[in-house]
Amino acid sequence: MLNGNTQNSGTEQRADAGGDGTVSVTVGGVVFDRSKNGSGGSVGPVTSSTSWSPPACWYAPKFSPQELQDYLEPIWEAESTGYEWDAEQREKYNAKDEKKGFNKDKTGKGYWWGSYVNESFPPGWDKCDTDYFWVDQGDPPPADKENAVTPEVLAELAYAEIRVPGTRVTLAPAEATKVNLPTWAWLDGAEFKPVSVTASVKEIGISATATAEPVSLRIEPGTPDAETFPASGVCEIKGGRIGAPYEKGRADDTPPCGVKYLRSSGDGTFPLQATVTWEIHWTGTGGAGGDLPDGTLGAAQDVVVQEIQAVNR
């Protein structure tokens, strides 16, 4: 039987804490295991680097035969939807047949599927407007039902649940840098490791895991009067770290990741933008798998750049 907390609303959620402290969250008929996701106050969702976006709505098992009857009969009895519509619906679901109505003769052999909506109501949330449809246990959903859950669709839904660390970089010098002085930039390597979310529909025995792995950091100085290291502004991840912490005595060295400002910020600051790119791939039931669009998460931070003061003797 489907859990009553998830069957009637595309936005209702339920969370279960396991004995090991992990949390699984049920949203729209799909259970998300977030125990290997990014955590902490700075985490945020990734944004696709292409025009692709995760499904805004989807179809998943929603009712057993008895549950669908219990859901629809009160609506018809209230007569708020009109006699003709109610009559058509009763005929569609063979409601007058006590044994076969609502496919009760197939109880335990399948589910009525229905639509669910991403709780943030992104564009396209209203496209899943098909009435409930029956799918026998073990059969794939109809091919014409876009975003009916399959391992691949579950991977796409898991993509939307991925959370990665924030991208505020550490700079040296820290408080204020100087014109023409290389400024080192790096991120805490301990935080930047692969994260994953698993989405599953236990009623039909399918699941998929979307995994995000950090691959690079892009530095944008916030002014054209600057040089980046490397020149592309893209710092590749090497040895599990992004950039390298500054070490005393290396002020004039070229940092593996950083920036050199060519003019002062005056009385203001320059908005340095740091963006990490995450490669995302997935694996699912039956050996399915593949790549999803890269995801990015960036943040801006203010940088003070001062002129080097000459000392007159």
Secondary structure, DSSP 8 states (H G I E B T S, - for coil): ---TTTSS-SS-EEEEE-TTS-EEEEETTEEEE-TTS--STT-EE-EESSS----SEEEEEEE-HHHHHHHHHHHHHHT-S-HHHHHHHHHHTTTT-TTTGGGGGGTTSEEEEEEEE-TT--TTTT------EEEETTS---TTSTTB--HHHHHHHHHHH-EE-----EEESSS-EETT--EEEEE-TTT-S-EEEEEEEGGGTEEEEEEEEEEEEEEE-SSSSEEEESTTSEEEEETTEEE----TT-TTS--SSEEEESS--TTS-EEEEEEEEEEEEEEEGGG-EEEEEEEEEEEEEEE-EE-------
